[in-house]
């Protein structure tokens, strides 16, 4: 088994706690789109797998792993007077303004990973511009060698294109890389790319959801150094 030389991360639910970060964003978006009217906001929320009253996401919510354009496609039938392109642009703008809740202390973790000689990438189904803004806001952008959004030209997860673009950019082979994510989409993409896969429990999916697609499931990314010290071994 090859030594791990690179890590490619998902963003939301992996670097940042999903519920704590994106529930407020989803609520604000829905109420803005419906001019503060709760009943239509609740209906649109149900369509995308979000409960406006509790702030919870369904396990199959579109917000968890789909691209902003895919989320917009689900909402548009409820918004006959809203232009799709304008909606997608507003989603990007609002995402940039979102307050982030880190899954663990990010700067020390990524400093240690880079100090160990690892290449670090991000493959998110968010837009690239907000993704870079979020990494910068969290104080970790400098540690990332590669950042890809769904609009960066490499495709979107669960397809492996963004992950393979990372390996190509860093001169790695997939067997030397681990994909780290909180959703089945992330891990399916990692497997399709020929990478090891690490699930984390800071998203909506539970261990039983992720385990069939993961070499290991960790509570959060702060446990990565300990796992890497084992050589990136699979765990039952």
Secondary structure, 3 states (H helix, E strand, C coil): CCCCCEEEECCECCCECHHHHHHHHHHHHHHHHCCCCHHHHHHHHHHCCECCCCCCECCCCHHHHCCHHHHHHHHHCCCCCCCHHHHHHHHHHHHHCCCCCECCCHHHHHHHHHHCCCEEEEECCCCHHHHHHHHHHCCCHHHCCEEECCCCCCCCCCCCHHHHHHHHHHCCCHHHEEEEECCHHHHHHHHHHCCEEEEECCCCCCHHHHHCCCCEEECCHHHHHHHHHCCCCCCC
